[in-house]
Amino acid sequence: MCGIIGYTGAEAAVDVLVTGLKRLEYRGYDSAGVALELGSTGESSRTIDVVRCVGKVAGLEDELAARHAAATCGIGHTRWATHGRPSVENAHPHVSCDGKIAVVHNGIIENFAELREELTAKGHHFRSETDTEVFAHLIEEAYPHHLSEPRPLVAAVREACTYVVGAYGLAAVCADEPGVIAVARKDSPIVIGRGERGSHVASDVIALIDATRDVVVLEDGQFACLTPEGVEFTDDCGHVIEPEVTHIDWDIDMAEKGGYPDFMMKEICEQPRVVRDTLVGRLAPTGELDIDELGLTYEQLDVIDRVYVIACGTSFHAGLIAKNLIEGWARIPCEVEAASEFRYRNPIITPSTLVVAVSQSGETADTLAAIRDARIKGAKVFGITNVVGSPVARESDGVIYTKANKEIAVASTKSFIGQVVSLTLLALLLGQVKGKLTTAQVRMLFHELGDTAEQIQWVLDTQKEAVHEAALACKDARSALFVGRGMGAAISNEGALKLKEISYLHAEAYAAGEMKHGPIALIDPGFPVIAVATKSPTYDKTVSNLKECEARGARIIAVATVGDEDIRKVADHVIYVPAVRDALSPITATVPLQLLAREVAILRGCDVDQPRNLAKSVTVE
């Protein structure tokens, strides 16, 4: 999710903008930039100076050092690439042809290609590959400089928005209107605040909390005009409105948590956004997948005859899900390997082998060593990571960024969902390239994948009590068993890892059909068995396995599909998830297991936000 910051007032804008951008770094980004008004108020020679860079805000800060101390109005942005790869040219802010208007934008313009073509025909020159630049030229069209008294900037922004189909949080400045920031919002968060020394706008309240605790959360179709003296709010017809003011009583630590009691819960609740952000811009109007960072041609992908997914921990479990999807949709043999073992067993690798490296940080030492070995042996390497410019990204032929943004809690939750979504995209792409999936099938599956964002939200909104009751059944246990079949078996591994990782309760995962081959001997009265028993081709067999556990007195917790009342005949506790295609079930069915692990940890008095104390042993310094 990109970040927006803007300020106009009596302070040095550079300091305010850089501080705000640093507060927004947790959202994840690949480039950053600011636009500053230069010249004194009232001067006819005022200009807009744009400074941008690829990489960290710290790099931008270095470029801005000792510059523009007198500037008191500006806008800034951190960007996650959607249209166009990370580059200085594609970084925000974007400017009009005459350089007098600068724009920062969150969201996506669905009809940008048509608008770009129309604006080019009118003589506008585009300098980037982004959809956002369309806004700069639309505003320029609506702000005719030949008039003696051109319309206000906010009116030009309002008119520009009428041409746009899609989502936007937008802030714009113009050299001809010193000290003014025009703001618009549709389906992308915008927060506005008035401080003692100026007016502020941001995409997240955390960037404003030092300046003011009283903010306005802009609604869809509303606009704002910020000046050093105050803020005027208008509707889509230009009528002045009085929006509701919200008082923020969080401290900075709570603000970073977004009001949630801990980072783990915050990150679990961010998962619908992770799904949406990872999918933004990935489907072309023709119905084909569009992955800017692909790095491999369709011809190179078409010759792939074997796939290895290499990963560690949570990422390894995402790979187990990918194996099912790649073999099912692309009909290519796929093996999942622990990265720590991969390079020591002399795997069969040829130039037609694709090695998929999955790593949240992009720095996992074992994974890096494995892909370097694979490249030496001639394999193509594809990375799935959350960090732009990380070693895994740099050393791969292509990459999909999960866009999960910064993850703080000890247990990886939103990164796992981002990895599963990204691997699902890769499986769809391979299926499409191999001719095993039609364009219509890809389009249908892509949209169903997008629907999982709402399904996750449903679980978060409705299953809190069911999760708590199930957690009570595990609170005093000494061990727990996770079971499932098919996709459910892959998810069970992740559920067991989450429970042991943060609650220190021993847990194992087995394919449910393997229960009778040994593990069932562990079960005695009250032993918790957590089952992924959603509707699937193996549902009846899973229930039969659970009856074996019931006969030995197990306390059974089932993750089941909404409407399934029969499962209550065998399960003591049921956590429901919406009905979804079996291939996509891991995305929704994992969420109850994350919530359960967190609740058990809290009941057992554990800190779910403890630091990652093994970081130095698993990442490259």
N, C-alpha and C positions, 0 to 999 in steps of 0.2 A: 504494500500500500504506500503510495507516494505521500510526501509531507509538504504542507504549505505553511508559510509564515509571512506576515506582512506587518509593517509598522509605519505610522506617520505621526510626528509630534516634535518634541523639543530635544530628544536625546539623539546620540549618534546611532543612525539606523544600522550601521554595520554591526555594532555590538549586539543590538537587540536581535537582529536576524541570525547571526551566527549562534548566539545562545539558544534561540528557538530551534534552529536546525539540529543542534546537538541533542536537544530534548526529544526530537523526533527520530533520532537515529535508530531507536529500537524497532521502528516500523520496517526497517530494511530498505536498501537503496543501492544503486550502482553509480550514481553521479549526483552532483549538487551544483547549485548556482544561485546568484542573486542579481537583481536589477535595481540600481540606485539612481535617484534623481540628483543631478549635479547642477550647481548654479544657485544663486539666491532667489528666493521667492520674488516673482515680479519680473525677473530678467527674461528677455525674449530669446536669449541664447541657451536656455536650459536644455540639457540633453539627458538621455538615459544611458547609463553605462552598465553593460552586462558582463559579469564575470562567472565563468563556469569551469568545472573540472570533472574528470572521471575519477571515481574513488571516494575517499572519505571526506567528511566535512573539514577535518583537520587540514587536508590539502587545500581546500578552498580558503580556509582561514589564513594559511600562509600566503596565498596569492593576494589576499585583501589587506595584509599587514601594512600599516602606515599609509593606507590609501583611503580617500573619501571620508575622512574624519568629520567633515562638515555636512555630509549628506544626512538628512533627517527624515527621508521617506524612501521606502523600498519594499521589495517583495523577494522571497526566497523559496527554494524548492529542493527536495530530495526525490529522485526519480527511480522507479522500478521500470525497466524497459518493457514496453508492450509493442509499440510500433517503432522498429529501428533498434539496432544494437546499441549497447552503451558506448557513447562517444561524446566529445565536447559539442559537436554539432547537434546531437539529439538531446542533450541536456537542456533543462529549463533554466531560466525563462527563455521564451521565444519572442521575437520582435517582428513588427510590421516592416514593410518594404522601406519606409523612410526612417526607420529606427526610433520613432517617437513613441511607439506603443509597445509595452512589454507585458507578457502574460505568463502566469503559472497555472497549472491545471491538473487536477486529479480526476480519474475516470477514463472513459473511452468514448470516442465519437464514432458511432456505427456507420454513419454516412460520410466519413471524412474523404474517401476516395472520390466520390461524386463532387463534393464541395471543392476539393483541391483542383479537380479538372476545370470546374467552372471559374474558380478564382484565377487559375493560370491563364485561361482564355481572356480574362479581363486585364491581364498584364502583371499579375502578382508573381513575384519570384520566391520560390521556396528554397530554404537553405538546409532543411532537415528531412528525415524520413518519418517524422512523428505525425500523429493525428492532431496534437495540440496546436501546432503552428497554424492550422486552419483558423483557430480562434483569433489569432493576432491579425490575420488578413481580413476576416469578417468584420472585426471591430474597426479596422482601418477603413473599410468600405462604408461603414455606418457612421463614420466620424469625418465628414468631408472638410478638409483643411482650407478649401477655397472660400468657404463662407466666412463672413466677417465675424459672426458669432456662432461657431459650431455648436451642435447639441452637446450636452454634458456627457462625460465619459460613461457614466452609469447608464444613460439612455442608449448609447451606442452598444454597450455590452448587452443590454436588454434586447435590442434588435438582433444582434448577432446570435443570441441564444434561440431565436425563433427558427433559425435555419438548421439547428443542430438536432440530430437524433442520437440519443445516448445518455451517458451520465457525466456530470461535471461538478466539481467544486473549483471555482475560478476566482482569481484575483488579478487585476490589471492596473497598470499605471500609465500615464501619458505625460510627456514633457510639456505639453500645452496646458495641463491642469496641475500645477505644482501642489504637492501635498495631498493629492487625492488618490485614494485606492478604491476601485470599483469591484464589487464582489457579487458572485451569483452562485446558486446551488441547485442541483438536481441529482438526487440519489448518491451524493458523495458528501461526507460530513464537512461542515464549516462552522466554526465557533468564532464569535466576535466579542471583544471586550473593550471597555473604556478605562484606561488607567489614569493616574494623576498627571502623567506627562505625555499623553498621547492616546491614539486609538490603535487597536491590535486586531489581527485576524490570523487564524490558524486552522489546521485540519484536526487538531486535537487540543483539548483543554490544558494538557500538560505543558504546552508551549506558552501559555498565557498566565499560568498560575502565580508567577512572580509579580506580574503587573496588576492583576485584579482577580477577585474571587467572584465577581458578578459578571456573568456572560450571557450572551444570546446564542442559542443554537439555531442557526438559520434553517428554515423549512424549505421543502421543495418549492420552486417557483418564486422564492423571495430574493430580493437584491438589497445591497447595502452600499452606501457611499461614506467612506471613512475620510475624515479630515483631522488636522491637529486639534480642532475645537470640539469634535464630537462625531456621532454616527447618525445617519438618516436611513431608515429602512423603508422599502417600498415593495409593492406586489408586482405581479407580472404586467399590470396595466400602468404602472408608474404612480399609483396612489400611495401616499404616505401611510404607514401602519405602525402600530405600537406592539412589538413582539414581547413575549414573556421573557423575563429576566430570571435566570437560574443562579442561585448562590452556591458556590462550591466550598464545602467545609473540609475537604481532604487536606492532609499535609502532603508534601511533595512525594513521600514514599507511597502514600495511598494513591496519589495521582498517577504514579508510575504503574500501579496495579489496576488502574482504571476503575477504582471503587470496589474491586473484588477483595475478598479476605486474604487471598494468597495468589502468588504468580501461577501456580498450577491451575487453579480454577479459572483465572483470567485467560490462560493459554488454551484450556479446553474450550472455553466459550468463544475464543477467536477462530475456531475451526471452520464455521460457515464462511467467514471472510477469507480464510486460507484457500478453501475450495474455489471460491469465486475469483480471487486474484490469480491463482495458478492457471485458471482457464481463460482469463481475459485475453482476447485477441488471438486465440489458438485455432479458431475455425474460420476459414475463408468463406466469402459469400458463395463460392462454388460448391461448398460442402466438404472440401478437403481440409485436412489439418494444416495449420500454418505455424511452424515452430522456427522463429527467427534464428535461434541459436543452434539450429540443427547441426551445421558443420559437415554433414554427410549428404551426398546426393542420393536421390532415389535409386539411381543405378547401383551405387555402392551398397545401399541397404538391401536391394533385391537379391544380391549374391550371398547374403548372410545365410548360413545353414546351421549355425549353432550359436546359442547365447549362454553366456555365463553372467549371473548377477553376483557380484562380490560386495560384501558389506559386513558390518559388525553390529551386534546388539539389536536395537530396535530396527535399524536399517535392514538387517538380515531378515527380520520378519516381514518387512515390506517386500523384500525380494521373494519370499515364499508365495506371497499373493501374486506378484508379477509372473512367476513361473506358470501358475494356472492360467493367467490371462494370455501370455505370449503363446503358450502351446495351444490354447483353445482357439484364439483368434487368428494367429499367424501360422499355426501348425509348424513351428520351428522347435526343435528340442531345446530345452532350457534347463540349466542346472543352477542351483543357488549354493554358493560357497562362502564359508567364513573366510574373510580376507586374511586372517592370521594363518590359515592352513593352505590357502590356494597356491601360493608360489613354492610350497615345499613338496608338493606331490606330483610335479611335472605333468600338469594337465595337457590334454590334446588341444593345441591351438594352431590354427591355420589363418591365412589372409582372409578367409571367409567367416572367421569367428568374430562375434561382437561381444565385448566385455563391457558390462554395465556396472559402473562403480557408484554405489549409493553411500553418501556421507552427509550428515547434517551440516557439519562445520566445513567440509571440504578439506580438512587437514588431518584426518585420521591416518596415523602412521602406517598401520597394516594395510589399509586400503590403497594408499599411495604406493607402497612398495609392490603390491600386487599388480596395479595397472602399469607400472613401469616395466615389470617383468613381462606382462602381456604384450606391451608395445614392442619390446625387443623381439618377441616371437612372431610379430607380424599382425597381431589382432587390431581391429578397430576398437576404439574405446569411447564410450559414451558416459557422461557424468550426470548424476542426479544430486544436486546440492542446494543448500540455502544461501551460500555466500558467494557473491559475485567476485571474480578475480581470485578465488581461493586456489590452492595448488591442484585440487581435483579438476576444477574448471579449466585451469590453464593447460593441464597435461592431457586433456581429453580432446578427441576430434570434434565432439559436439556435446551439448549440455542442455538440460532443462532445469531452470531454477524453480524451486518449490514455492518461493515467496511466502514462507511462513514467518519471516522477519525474526527478530531477536527472541531467543527462547532462554528463560532464566531458571525456571523450575528444574529440579534434579531429574524428574521424569519427563522424557520427551513425549509430547502429546501432539501438538499441532504440527510439528515437523514430520511425525509419522504419517499423519493424514495427508500432508503436502507431498510426501514421497509416494504414497499409494496413488494419489491423483496423477502425479507426474509419470509414474510407471504405467498407469492405465493409459495415459496419452501415448506413451511409447508403444505399448502393445497394440493400440488402435492403429498407430502409424505403420507398424510392421504388417499388420493384417491388411491394411489398405495397399501398401506397396506390393505385397505378395499376391494381391488379387483375391484374398480369402474373404474380405469384407467389401461390400459395395459402398459407394458414396452415400447412398441412402441409409445403410446400416450404420456407417460411421457417424453421420449426422444425428441419427436417433440415439445412439449410445452416448454421444457427446452431450446431448441435451439431458439425457437421464443422469449422466455424471454430474451435470450442473445442478440437477434437482436435489442431489444429496445434501447441498448446503441447507435447504429448508428442512430436510429430514433430520439432520443433526440438530437444528434449532428446536424441532419438535421434541426430541429426546431431552434436550436441556430444559425445556419449558415444562414438561409434563411428568418426568420420571424421578424427580428428586426424592419423593417419599418412598418410592419402591426401592431406590438405591440405598437409602438409609436403613430400611428394614433388612435388606439383604446383608448390609455391612455388619449389622448387629450379630448376624449369624456367624460371621467370620472373626469377630473381635477377639475372642478368647481361644481361638483355635491354635494349634501348634503347626499345622500344615494344611495345605489346600490343593485341590486338583482341578485343573481346567481341561475340558474335553470338547471335542467337536469333530465333525467330519467334513471332508472337502475344504471349502473356504473356511469353514468354522474351525478346522484344525489349525490352520495358519494363524487365525485370529487368537486362538487359545494360547499360543506361544507368547504373543504380545501381552495378553492379559496376565499371565503368570509372571512375566518379567516386571510388569508395572507393580504388581502386588508385593513381590519380594523386594523390589528396589526402594520403595518408600515406606513400607510398613514393617520391614524386617520379618515378615511372616513367610516361612518357607512355602514355595509353591512350585508345582510341576505342571507340564502340559503334555497331553497325549492325544493321539487320534483316538476317538471314542471306540473304534473297533478293536483297538489294541488293549483295552481295559482288561479283558479276560485272559490276556497273556502275561499276567504278573501284577500290574498296578492295583487290581481290584483287591489284592490281599491286604492293602493298606487301609481299606475302608472299614471303619467301625462306627457305632452309633454316634451321630452328631458331626461326623467328618464332612466338611464343606466340599461339595463338588459343584463347580461353576461350569455350566454348559452353554455353548453357542448352539441354539436349537431353532434358528430361524427357518422359515419355509424354504426348502431346497429339495433337489432330487434325493438327498440322503436323509431327509427329515425323519421318516419312519424308523430307519435303522438307528438314528441317534436316540430316539425315544426308547427303543428297545434296550440300548446300552444303559440308559438312565434307569430303566426299571431294574436292571441288575444291581445298580448302586442303591436304589431304593430298598431292595430286598435285604441289603446289609446295613440299613439304618442311616445311610448318608443323608445329610441335609442338602437338598438340591436347590441351586439358584440357576434359573434359566433366563437367557436372553432370547426372547421369542418375538414373533411377528404379531403386530396388532391384529386383534380379532381371534387369535388362537387361544381358545378357552380350554381345549383338551389338554394342553401342556400342564395345566394346574392339577390334573389328576396325578401327576408324577412329581411335580416341582413344589417345593415349599414356598419359594419366592420367585416372582416373575418380573423381569424388567422388559418393557416392550420397546420395539423399534418399528418404524413404518415399513410397509411392504416394499421391497425393492428387488430388482433383478439379482439373481444369485451372484453373478460376476461382480456386481458393485456392492454386495452386502458387507464386505470388510470395512467400508468407510463408515457406515452407520452403526454396525454391530460392535465396533471397537469402542465407541464413545461410552456405552454403559460400563465397560470394563475399566476404562480410565476413571470414570466417576466412582466406581466401586473401590478401586485401589486407593483413591484419595480419601474417601470416607472411612475406610478401614484404618488407614494411617492416622487420621485425626482421632478416631476412637481409641487408638492404641497410644496416643500421646506423642506421635512422631511429627517432625517438622517437614512438611511437604516441600518447602522452599530451601532446603539445605543446599550448600554450594556443591558443585561438581568436584568432589575431592580427588577424583581419578584423572582430572583433565590433563595433568602433565605427563601421565603415563600413556595416554592414547592419542595425543596430538603432537604434531611437529612444532617445536618451539620456533 
